[in-house]
Amino acid sequence: MTKSRVFFILASSFLFGVFTASFFLSVVGGSLLLILTAVAVAIFILNPKNQTAIVISAAVLFFTLGLWRTENSINNAKYNLANDRIGPAEFQAVVIREPETGEKVQKVVVEDGKKGKILLNADIFPKYEYGDRLQVSCILAEPKNFDEKFDYRMYLAKDKIYRLCSRPQITGLGKSKGGKIYSAILAVKNKFEASLSAVFPDPEGAYLKGLLLGGSNRMTGEFSDAFSRTGTTHTVAVSGYNVTIVAAFLMEAGILMGLWRQQVFSFALLGIIFFVLATGSPASAVRAGIMGSLVIWAMKEGRLANSQNAILAAAGVMLAFNPLLLRYDAGFQLSFLATLGIVYLSPAFEKYFEKAGKISLIKESLFLSIAAQIFVLPVILNSFENLSVISPLANLLILPAIPYIMLGGFAAGIAGFVFAPLGKIIGFLPYILLKFELFIVQWLANIPWASLEIKNFGWKQIAAYYTILSGFLFWYYGKNRIKIKPADEK
């Protein structure tokens, strides 16, 4: 048994343990953990020289570790949510992440040495920034669930936020001394965003910022709804798809520049890192960057098994640090599943269509998007209860232009730093493309049957969907005699 296959078994066992404890916690307890540990030890003692028995023993232990780590995190979160830190409070705290600005409220996450992380639902103005020191007076409250399908309490708890306060009285106390590097990154990002605003008017500018920096919160509610109805919101979300599009474009550019194969992949990896930093390094971008980088590295090594193990490694490390991500973070679910789709399903599309000629960057981008969306569809139906019927046509029409919009928009934003009129000249073509994209999205969104409301798409339907999808992939790879050989197997 190769090292790569052993890694696959152990990583899968840990992830399955996290999954089991996340969704079936009632069957997990101290007694079960002890029994599983005893079984693993017994298998090893009875077969100390049998390699298969040793791997099985280790797999049971990794599964048990996943159960224990997840159960411990859930119990700890529930304990902190139930503590008595509520009521009037005054404290000094530091803004520990870039605030999220909505239409009516500014969500500011602060941290106090004694009270931990707290979510402030503050007024839109004045604006707060990462690293600001604040004097806060408010009434601390326990988060409440307002929708039985969405556990808002645990959604916050996954980030160790157990208290929130609305309409706080806030006084600025200057900047904290820590986090200077991240503050500098955000400062560059904000200046770049300001440059884009000077070059591109809204709503085209808001859409471009979403493409380059991630997030749909810059767009109006009308446009956000249109993107949702047409199934194109993924274009303005920092996900594995965005990162892969950036990497695919950079690899194509590297080839045109005459770089060698190894240099092309290194160029793409550096581009991913820069892209994540440019977005301000939110958790979603970091997750997508890790998965995208590992998959690019695995592709460089030339074996599908490397991509497979790279995804498991990325997911395993993230869940080892925070197992609550698996159930309570839709961003993690979507990034993980989208990356699986890109690795396993997009090659099937490429193999089928490559008979018609060379696959261009446009076709590759389209294949990546379709593969990712097929894999994430059940989660979207379960979480958002919306099926975009028009999505395939919408993506077919707008995706081909996105890489060029991103490249042209980025170049115009950089030029705008130096001389705003120069940025407008360079940005003329991407502006026309942006205008066309928004017109297409709005036009398709206004079709009455563009999207359908899907109710009660639960775990049985999700399980059936992925069973059928897995069956197709096994059939496809078997029919085409494609073997997923481990990297260390000659």
N, C-alpha and C positions, 0 to 999 in steps of 0.2 A: 504494500500500500504506500503510495507516494506521499511526500510531505504536503503537497498541494491538496490532495484528497483528504488527508487527515485534518488539515486546517478547515476545509469546507465542512466536514462533519462536525467539528467542535464549535465553529462559529455558528452554524445552523442550529445546533443544540442549544447554545446560549440564547439565540434570538427566539427560538421556540419557547424556551422557558419564560422569557420576558413577555412574549405574546400570551401564553397561557395564564400567567399571573395578572396580566393587564385586563383580560376579558373574562376570566373565570376565577376571580380571586376567592370565591366562596369555597373552592375545593382545595385551596392552599392553606397550610397550617404548619406549626412546628413539628407535629407528628409525621406528616408527609415528607417534610424535608429530611428528618432523621431516617425515615425508612428508605428514601432514595439514596441517601449517603451510604447507608449500610449495604444496600444492594450493590452500589458501585464498588465499595471496598471488597465485598464478597466475591464479585466477578474477578477482580484483580488477584485476590489471594488464591482463588481456585485455579486461575490460569495465568500465572505470573510471566510465562515465557511465550504466550500466544499473542501475537501482535494484534489480531482482530479483537480478542478479548480485552486487551489493554485499551484499545481505541473505544470500544463500547463502554468500558468502565469510565474513561475520561469524558465521554459524551454524556453519560448520566450525571456526572459531577457538574459539567458545564450547564446542563439543563437545570439542575438543582440550584446552581449559582444564579441563573437567570430568574428563577422563581423567587429566591431569597432576596436578591437585590431589588426586584420590583415590589414585592410585598413590603419590604422595609421602607421603601420610598413612599409608597401609597399611605402606609400607616403614619409615617412621619408628617406627610402633608396634611392628613386629616387631623392629626393632633394639633398642629400649628394653626389650622383654620378654626379649631374649636377653643383656642385659648381665650383668655379674658381681656386681651388688649383692645378694648373698644371704649368709645366715649371721647370727651374733649381732651385734646393733647396739643402741646407746643413743643417743637423740636427743631434742631438744625439738621439739615440733610444735604446730600450732594446728588445732582442729576447724573445717573449712571448709564443712560443710553439716550440716543437722539430722540426727542419727543415726537409723538405722532400727532399731526394736526388734522382735525376733521373740519366739518363745516361749522360746528357750534362749540366744540370743546377741544382742548389740548391735553393729551394724555402724557403725563410726565412721571416717569419712574425714578424715585429717589431712594437713597439708602441712608439710614441712620444707624450708628454703631449699636444702639440698644434696641431699637424697634425693628431693625431689619429693612427689607424692601417694602415700599409703600407706593401704591398707584394714586397719583393726584389727578383728578378730573378738573383741570383748571380752565379759566377763561382763555379765549383765543389770544388776547393781548394782556400783558406783554409776552413776547416770545421768550422761551427759555432754551438753553443750549446745554449740550453735554459738558459736564464739569462745573456747572454753576453751583455755588453754595447758596442755600436758601434757608430763611427763617420761616417756618410753617406753623400756622395755627388752624386747626380744623378738628372735626369730629371723626375719629377713626371708626370705621364700620367693617363688618364682615361681608365679603362678597356674597351676592345672592344669585341663584339661578332663576332666570326668567323664561327659559325655554326647556322643556323636558328632554329635547333632543340634543341640547348643548350644555355640557357641564362647565359653566363659566368659572366656578370656584376652582376646579382642578386645572382648568386651562391657565389660570393665573398661578396656581400652586406649582405647576411644573417649572416656573421661573422663580420659585420661592417668594412669590408675592402673596401675602396672606391677609393684607389689610388695604383698604382704599379710603379715600376721603374726597367728597365733592365740595365744590365752591370753597376751596381753602383760601385763607388770607396769607399771602406770600410776600416776603421782603427779600430782595436780592442782597447777598453778602459778598459778591465778587466771585472770582474763580478759585477752584481748588488747585492745589499744587500737583496732584497726581494726574496721570493719563495724558501727558503732554503729547505723546506720539499720536495717540488716537485723536486728540483734539486737533492736531495739525492736519491729519488725514481728512477729518470732517470739514475743516476750514477750506482746504483745497476743493473738496467736493461742493461745498456751498458756493464758492466763487465760480466754479465751473457751471453750476446750476444757474447762477445769476447771469453768467455769460450767455447761456442758452436762452434765458428769458429776454435778453436784449436783442438776440438774433431772431428768435422764433416767437411770434405772438401766440396766445392761446386761442383755440384749444389745441392747435398743432404742437405748440411748445410743451403743453402738459403731457401730451401723448409721447413726444420724443423723450422727455425726462423719464417717463415710465419705462420706455424701452431701454434707455441707457443706464438709469439709476435704480429702476425697480419701483413698484408701487403704483396703485391706481388712485390714491387719495388726492392727487393733484388735479384729477379730472372731475368735472361736475357730475352730479348724480345721474343726469340724463345720459351722458356718455358712458358712465360706469354700467348702467343698466343695459345699454346697447351692446357693450362688449360681453356682458353676461349672457344676453339672449342669443348672441351669435357664437358663443363658445370660444372667444378670442381673448379672454381675460389673461390667459397664460402668457401672452406676449408682453404684458406689463407687470409680471410677477417675477421676482428673482427666484428662479427655480433651476432644476437640473436642465430643463429645456433651454432656457436663456444661455446658461453657461455653455451648453453643447453647441448652440448656434454660434456663439462667440468663438469657441474653439475651432469649429468647422470652417468658419470664415478665415480665421488666422492661419489654419493649415493650408487652405487654398491660396491665401496671399503668400505664405512662405514658399509654396511650390512655384508660384509665379516669380518670386524673387530669386529663385535658383538655389534655395537652401536644400541641404541633404535631408534624408528621412529623419535622422536623429535630431537634426537642428530644427526641423519643422515642428516636431512634437515638443521640443524644449521651448520654442517660440510660442506655441499654443498654451503651454503651462504658464509661462510668464504672463501671457495675456489674460488668463483666467484670474491669476493673482491680482493683477492690476484692476480687472473688472470688479472683483469683490471689494477691493480697497476703495474704488471709485464710488461704489454704492453706499459707502459709509460703514461697511462690514456689519450689517444686521445679522441676527442669528440665521435667518433664512438664506442669506447670501453665503455665509460661511459654510452652512450645510451643503448647499448646492455646489460651492467651490470645491469642497473636500471630495464629494462624490464625482464631480466632473473631472477633477485633476487625477484621481485614482483610475478612473476609466480611461482617460487619455494615456496615462502611464502604461496601463495594461495593454492598450491598443498598440503602443510602441513596441512592447515585447512580442506582439504578434499572435497571442493565443486568447481565445474566448474565455478559457478557464481563469486567466489572470483578471479579466474584467469581472467575472463572477465573484472571485475571491476579493477583489478590490471593493466591490459594493458591500459584501458581507463585512469586510474589515472596517469600512467607514461606518456602517450602521452599528456594528458591534461596539466600536469605541464610543460613539455618541450615546448609545443606550447604556453602556457601562457607567458613564458619568451621569446620565439622566434618563433612566428607563421610562419616565412618565411621558417622554416624547412620543412613544409608539402609539399610545391611545389618545392623548390629549393635545397633540400638535398636528393639525392637518397639513402644515407646511412640510413636516418631516415625512408624513405618509406620502404626500404628492411627489416630493423630491425622490424618495426611495423608489416608488413605483414607476415614475417617469424614467428614471435611470435604467431600471430593469427593462422597460419597454424599448428604450433606445438600444440597449445591448443585445437583447434577444429577438425583438420583432422587426426592427428597422433593417437588419441584414436580409430578412426574408423578402421585404419589399424591393430592396436593391437587387437581389439576385433575380427576382421575377422581371424587373424592368430593364436590367442591364442588357438584355438581349436586343432591346430597341436602339442601343447605342450607348455612348459614354454618359455616365450619370453626372450631371452638372451640380454646382452648389445649390441651385434653386431646387432641383429635384431632391437632393440630399436633405435640405432643410425641411421640405415638405414631408419626406419619409420620417424624419426624426419627430416632427410634430404629431403626425398621425399615430405613430407607434407609441409615443408618450401618452397621447390622449386615450388610446384604447386601454392602456394599463391603468390609468387613473379614473376612468369613467365610473366604476362602482362607488368609489369614495365620494366623487362629486354628487352622484345621485343620492347617496346616503346622507351626506352633509348638507347639500343645498337644495335637494328635491327638484332639480331643474335639468331637463335634457334638451340641449340645443340641437334641433333637427337640422338647422341650416349650417351647423358648424363645419362639416366637410367642405361645403362650397365657400364659406367665408374664409377658411384657412387657405384653400386653394387660390383664392383671389388676392389675399393680403400678404401671405408669407413670403412669396418670391421677392418682394421689394424690401423686406425688413432688414436683411444684412446690409443692403446698400444705404438704407435710411440711417442705420446705426453708424456706418462708416462715415457717410457724408455729414450727419449730424454731429458726430464727435469732432470731425475736422473743422466744421464751422464753429463749434463751441471753443475749440482751442484758438482758432483764428480770432474769435471775438475777444479773447483776452488781450490781444495785441492791438486790434483796431476793429471796432464794431462794424463799420461798413464792409470791411473785408470778410467778416464772418457772414454778413448778409449775402454777399456775392457767392461765396462758397456754399451757403445754405439754401440757395435758390432751388436747386434740383431736389434735395431732400424735402424741402417745404412743399413742393408740388406733389411729391409722392405721399407725404403725410396727409395732405388735403384729400388726395384720392383715397387713401386708406380709410380715413374717417368718413368720407362720403359712402364708401362701400359698406362699412359697418353699420352706419345709421340706416341706409337704404334696406339692407337685409334684416335689420332688427325690427323694422316697421312692418314686415310681412307677418300676417296674423298667426301663421303656423310655425314661426321661426323657432319657438321653444315650447316645450310641453312640461307641465308640472307632473312630477312623478312622486307619488306618495308611497310610504311604507316599503321602501327599498331597503330591507333589513339584512341581517347577517346570513340568512338562508340564501337570499338572492345573490349576495356577494360571494358566498362560498360556491354556489353553482356557477357563477360567471367565471371565477378564476379556475375552477375545475375544468370547464370547457376550454378556456384559454390555454391552460397547461397541457391539456390533451392535444390541442392543435400543435403546440410547439414541439411536443414529443414526437408527434406524427411527422411534422415537417422535417425536423432534424434527422429522424430515422429514415424517411423517404429519400432525403438528399445525402444520406450517409455522412452527415457532419458529426464528427466526434468532438466532444469538449475534452480535449486532452489536458491534463495538468501541466503546468509550466515545467516541472522537473521530470516529465516523462518523455523519453527520447523516441 
